[in-house]
């Protein structure tokens, strides 16, 4: 948010919370959930968007209708009656879309698997400018209902956190995703820090901050502190691969360490040097994901590992791609 716009917004919240902390909290929630414009900004973003769109040009497209009139969009590759094959779901981060995940999607589809890639509400082709965790988890449930159970789900950033929230069945009344394996790339392990940072940026006083967090409870059925995927990663009983870069400037590597400490079925791999965004298309990362989906990068249930042994540099893995 530009400095002038931020100052004006802070001033508005200062006035509003002096009138009503509850009104300020509700307004803050609406602003927090407002998504960026899906149009790419800058030449690099435009080039990446165009390249991704070209890769997905031949995919089938679907609209998934969610509660409250919201919509998600899905791309499907290798769909239809083409025999027995794996089925994977891919989810993107905040302010992104499936086209920015096209390198990963292409790698997965090249294995012959059926690949479904979501655009969450407020992103990509889904339309709208509004998203919260409840809608994201609802979109994941709608995808499983429409396409069937997934063998694995792969998510970046916010999309990875949404997959873990879904897998843990944290949202009342929303069926959890039933995939056998999960891959989380640069994903946050809990959401309270985001709301705290947002509240500080907007100049919210304690009463308005509490009203903001209470709105989360009303909308999702869960208190903000209950969205702690780091605690539930080890409890879902499924293999989880967490890939993160220590130079990630958007999601602290501390989140990856929390995941890594969650249990013996969670494997943490560092992809240092790839930051928060380039990580989704880096060849060593794609190789690690391919190996994990084939069962080659795993920690057996019940195996006791020291924390340091579970965190190994990504470059030590075979940097192999799925057969093309």
Secondary structure, 3 states (H helix, E strand, C coil): CCHHHHHHHHHHHHHHHHHCHHHHHHHHHHHHHECCCCCCCCHHHHHHHHHHHHHCCCCEEEEEECHHHCEEEEEEECCCCCCCCCEEEEECCCCCCHHHHHHHHHHHHHCCCEEEEEECCCCHHHCCCECCHHHHHHHHHHHHHHHCCCCEEEEECHHHHHHHHHHCCCCCCCCCCCCCEEEEECCCCECHHHHHHHHHHHCCCHHHHHHHHHHHHHHHCCCHHHCEHHHHCCCCCCEEEEEECCCCCCCCHHHHHHHHCCCCCEEEEECCCCCCCHHHCCHHHHHHHHHHHCCCCCCCCCCCCCHHHHEEEHHHCCCCCCCC
